[in-house]
């Protein structure tokens, strides 16, 4: 995991953005994430979670038939996640599973 973080930092360095790796210790909607290299946990008030990591619905057309699909693969306890820290470490976005 640290290799991925180091590569991202080298290729996309921005002094206002940092990427950390963490583990989900409580699921949505009251999510809690323990970050590997920081001395605090993130809770639901601290961070936003990308839509594809939440249960959500999408309207699709299959063979000309419109229907709605529910994606239920929300973040679970134990999932490893990439977290973008920005705004001088005051804002957090759970970007994806890793």
C-alpha positions in Angstrom: 0.0 0.0 0.0 2.8 2.4 0.8 4.2 2.0 -2.7 0.9 3.0 -4.3 0.7 6.1 -2.0 4.3 7.0 -2.8 3.8 6.7 -6.6 0.6 8.8 -6.4 2.4 11.4 -4.4 5.3 11.6 -6.9 3.2 11.7 -10.0 0.5 14.0 -8.8 2.1 16.0 -6.0 0.0 19.0 -4.9 1.0 20.7 -1.7 -2.7 21.2 -0.9 -3.8 17.6 -1.4 -2.5 14.4 0.3 -3.6 10.8 -0.1 -3.8 8.5 2.9 -4.8 4.9 3.3 -7.2 3.7 6.0 -9.5 0.9 7.1 -13.2 1.2 7.6 -14.0 0.4 11.2 -17.7 1.3 11.1 -20.0 1.1 8.0 -22.2 3.7 6.4 -24.2 5.7 7.3 -22.2 6.4 10.5 -18.9 5.6 8.8 -15.6 5.6 10.7 -12.2 5.2 9.1 -8.9 4.6 10.9 -6.1 6.2 8.9 -2.8 4.4 8.8 -0.4 7.3 9.1 -2.5 9.9 11.1 -3.3 9.9 14.8 -7.1 10.3 14.4 -10.1 8.6 12.9 -12.5 10.1 10.5 -16.2 9.9 11.2 -19.3 10.7 9.0 -19.1 14.4 9.9 -15.5 14.6 8.8 -15.7 13.2 5.3 -17.6 12.7 2.1 -17.9 9.3 0.4 -18.0 8.9 -3.4 -21.3 7.6 -4.7 -20.0 4.3 -6.1 -18.9 3.4 -2.5 -22.5 3.8 -1.2 -25.6 1.9 -1.9 -27.2 3.8 -4.8 -29.6 3.4 -7.7 -29.0 4.1 -11.4 -31.4 4.1 -14.3 -30.3 2.0 -17.2 -31.6 0.8 -20.5 -31.1 -3.0 -21.2 -32.2 -4.2 -24.6 -34.4 -1.1 -25.0 -36.1 -1.6 -21.6 -35.6 1.1 -19.1 -35.1 -0.1 -15.6 -33.5 0.9 -12.3 -30.6 -1.1 -10.8 -29.6 -0.8 -7.1 -25.9 -1.1 -6.4 -25.6 -2.5 -2.8 -21.8 -2.9 -2.6 -21.4 -0.2 0.0 -18.2 0.1 2.1 -18.0 -2.6 4.8 -16.0 -3.0 8.0 -12.4 -4.0 7.1 -12.4 -2.5 3.6 -9.2 -0.6 2.8 -9.7 2.8 1.3 -7.9 5.7 -0.3 -8.7 9.0 1.4 -7.9 12.4 -0.2 -7.1 15.1 2.4 -7.4 18.7 1.2 -8.2 22.1 2.4 -5.2 22.2 4.7 -6.2 18.8 6.2 -9.7 20.0 7.1 -11.6 18.2 4.4 -11.6 14.5 3.5 -13.0 12.4 0.6 -13.1 8.6 0.6 -12.1 8.1 -3.0 -12.1 4.3 -3.5 -11.4 0.9 -2.2 -7.9 -0.4 -2.6 
